[in-house]
Amino acid sequence: MRKARIVNTEPVELDRIEAYLPAGYDVEQVGEDWIISGEDDAGWTLDGYVIPRLASGLIFAVEITNEIRFVTAYEVTRHYGGPEEGGWYYNWYDPIDSVPTSKPEKMVEEFKTRYQDRVQGDIYSVNGGTAVSVIIEDEPAGMKSTEIPHYE
């Protein structure tokens, strides 16, 4: 099953979208979004036929490749790694929160606001501190630090 989201800035009517779809593809409204879904058959592919055909009617769509993404907030601290080459440091990512979402951009802004009180000092200063980094990922807490890196 392949899917695409209509990305027009102006509203598009259901019957207008349906007029451009081949058999095997349907459209449904999910929240405020129109979602096209269907199976490729012979030459009737999402990227080779459906999306270009919609565009010929000034209906623009983008394929949804991974419908659910994870937004993870991390506390980031900087640590001394060793004396090699005059000394080196690394960042340690400790997850605070991770949520699945189909609209990760909105959740990024919410997390930045929600966890801004955890930011202290400057991790790149000699005084140190804690930063917060919010990242869109395919897996929850995929960047979590689990071992100290080794200098090579």
Buried (B, 14 or more C-beta within 10 A) or exposed (E): EBBBBBEEEEEBEEEEBEEBBBEEBEBEEEEEEBBBBBEBEEEBBBEEBBBEBBEEEEBBBEEBEEEEBBBBBBBBBBEEBEEEEEEEEBBBBEBBBBBEBBEBEEBBEBBBEBBEEEBBEEBEEEEEBBBBBBBEBEEBBEBBBEEEEEEE
